[in-house]
Amino acid sequence: MSLRSLLSRAPRTSAFVLVLAPLLLAPSPARSAPSGPGDSPPASDGSGALEINTGRARLITLPRPMTDLFVADDSIADVQVRSPTQLYIFGKKPGETTVSATARGGAVVYAATVRVGNNLERYRPPPRWRRAASARPGDPARLRARCG
């Protein structure tokens, strides 16, 4: 491609970027409000793994109204519907279960594997260790403890 053809496309490209930038930087529609330490948010698309401590709850805001709700094992996690677009997931006892919410046509609005545990934050390595271990994927992590 020649420099002249690149320069002729520059105004169109910059206008395209200006229009799409706010859409790309907007927050994800499916989000959750953390309820305390040890609770990690779900994946940004509203699916994936959700970790909750026993006795803690998480408010989930859905991108569109749900009509059906499914909990695989309600002895591990309880779900209470606050509105058609909001639900609470409450950790009852340690274990793993699945929570799914669907819209009227059967489309999945929210799906997550819910892991409930005791003091999940207590057993996680410090953030600096997680960064060091994930700095170079495939390389063995070499960690040294420092005193003081």
Secondary structure, 3 states (H helix, E strand, C coil): CCHHHHHHHHHHHHHHHHHHHHHHHCCCCCEEECCCCCCECCCCCCEEEEEEECCCEEEEECCCCCCEEEECCCCCEEEEEEECCEEEEEECCCEEEEEEEECCCCCEEEEEEEEEECCHHHHCCCHHHHHHHCCCCCCCCCCCCCCC
